[in-house]
Amino acid sequence: MKGSGFIIITLLLFLLVSCKREESVGPFPVIEILEPTGNLSFGYGDTVMVRASVKHEQSIDYVRIAIVNEASSPVLPVQMFYPADKEISLEAVFVFDNLLTGTGKLSINVRAGSASGLTNEWMDVNYTSASRTFESVLVVSNHQLYEHSVNEILATGGISERFSVSGDYSGSAVSSTHHKFYKAGSVLNAMDAWDLRLNQISWSVPAISSPPLPYFTAIYSDNNEVFCATREALVSGYSAQGINTFRSKQFSNGYFTSLIRYKSWVVAIFEPFNSSINKLVVFNYPGGTVFREIGLTGKVVSINDFGNGGLLLYINDNAQSAGYQYNFDINSLIKLKDFPQGNIRRVSMPEVRDAFLAFADGIYWYRPATASVVKIIHTVNASDLAYEPITGRLFVASDSKVEMFILPDFQAVASYTFNEPVVNIHLLYNK
């Protein structure tokens, strides 16, 4: 037995060495990239002509030309050539039309393969991505008890009805990157992913109904994936194609009610059934294990990205409210500001320096850096609001109306009326 084992190991080592030798025995193809020259700069919408010369002592099986990012992933469709000859001059045209390609250094990769081995040649170029631009507003209105309309306020000022979503409703989220509108049911109905290019459902996550208990308790999109919390007291994440990408550790005897993705973590608020102490739970992404936990009192209205400062939480506690900073390093909550105006209804804080808070008596502008709070709009009982920082526009919904205000004057410059009460506002961008 020992002898036969030695023979098997020797044979495996021989095969391994043989395979490696076959891949790199040579001679190798010779590649010369003629155009473009190194370190040229391109931007979104530009065209790049790649010219290359490939020679080999034997027949060339294939030539692959790709433009890749720093992770070696193609950012544009790869182009393949099959010359079956010893020499070839190639031209390939690429158009930088991928809105998701980020600013930075890209590489043109020409790879030639033959029976005796393969060769890679690289040429670095600089790329400036398309700027993020604001395009339109999605408005969700409550058409009937179990039916909601999704409308769009166009850049021209017109209103277009996109589609209707049936069933009970607990909330919604949007991914501009993937042109997706995510609607979460409540007790009975699924979480549906709507394709905004086709105005139809792409995929769904069914609800496990057990009336009157809710099934979907929170929904959030980081503009890439969508995350939802369910009655099982766990958080799940899905790609734009509906692939399950994240599953948190499961808790018990409570619900998760607020979600956010921050760096390499998914953060959720857990509200237990039999305790007045809620928890801020930090899950590792994508593993789903618990990284941090900290107790808190009160109802968390909103969790917001506070840049390098961590997170900014807005919490209602009885008839008062306050803003707290959560620091990941020391796992602590620090009160930054008391709001004597009462309970916060809604928050819009797309960037670190400005937050807009809806109270019962109006809309307030809060700047964390200076701790200043100023009442700017007298709209009472707003149902939702959304601040768009690129154009300095603030959209405020109340009853069946959405008003648009321009900073810093805060004068209503447009008003849009719908047939039903407005429950949510979402902003759409080009990417």
Stockholm file with secondary structure:
# STOCKHOLM 1.0

chainA/1-431         MKGSGFIIITLLLFLLVSCKREESVGPFPVIEILEPTGNLSFGYGDTVMVRASVKHEQSIDYVRIAIVNEASSPVLPVQMFYPADKEISLEAVFVFDNLLTGTGKLSINVRAGSASGLTNEWMDVNYTSASRTFESVLVVSNHQLYEHSVNEILATGGISERFSVSGDYSGSAVSSTHHKFYKAGSVLNAMDAWDLRLNQISWSVPAISSPPLPYFTAIYSDNNEVFCATREALVSGYSAQGINTFRSKQFSNGYFTSLIRYKSWVVAIFEPFNSSINKLVVFNYPGGTVFREIGLTGKVVSINDFGNGGLLLYINDNAQSAGYQYNFDINSLIKLKDFPQGNIRRVSMPEVRDAFLAFADGIYWYRPATASVVKIIHTVNASDLAYEPITGRLFVASDSKVEMFILPDFQAVASYTFNEPVVNIHLLYNK
#=GR chainA/1-431 SS CHHHHHHHHHHHHHHHHHHHHHHHCSCCCEEEEEESCTTCEEETTCEEEEEEEEEEEEEECEEEEEEECTTSCBSSCCEEECCCEEEEEEEEEEECCCTTCCSEEEEEEEEEEETTEEEEEEEEEEEECCCCCEEEEEEEEEEETTEEEEEEECTTSCEEEEEEEESCCCEEEEETTTTEEEEECSSSCCEEEEETTTTEEEEEECCCCBTTBCSEEEEEECSSSEEEEETTTEEEEECTTCCEEEECCCCCSEEEEEEEEETTEEEEEEEESSCSEEEEEEEETTTCCEEEEEEEESEEEEEEECGGGCEEEEEEETTEEEEEEEETTTTEEEEEEEETTCCCCEEECSSSSCEEEEETTEEEEEETTTTEEEEEECCCSCSEEEEETTTTEEEEEETTEEEEEETTTTEEEEEEECSSCEEEEEEEECC
#=GC SS_cons         CHHHHHHHHHHHHHHHHHHHHHHHCSCCCEEEEEESCTTCEEETTCEEEEEEEEEEEEEECEEEEEEECTTSCBSSCCEEECCCEEEEEEEEEEECCCTTCCSEEEEEEEEEEETTEEEEEEEEEEEECCCCCEEEEEEEEEEETTEEEEEEECTTSCEEEEEEEESCCCEEEEETTTTEEEEECSSSCCEEEEETTTTEEEEEECCCCBTTBCSEEEEEECSSSEEEEETTTEEEEECTTCCEEEECCCCCSEEEEEEEEETTEEEEEEEESSCSEEEEEEEETTTCCEEEEEEEESEEEEEEECGGGCEEEEEEETTEEEEEEEETTTTEEEEEEEETTCCCCEEECSSSSCEEEEETTEEEEEETTTTEEEEEECCCSCSEEEEETTTTEEEEEETTEEEEEETTTTEEEEEEECSSCEEEEEEEECC
//
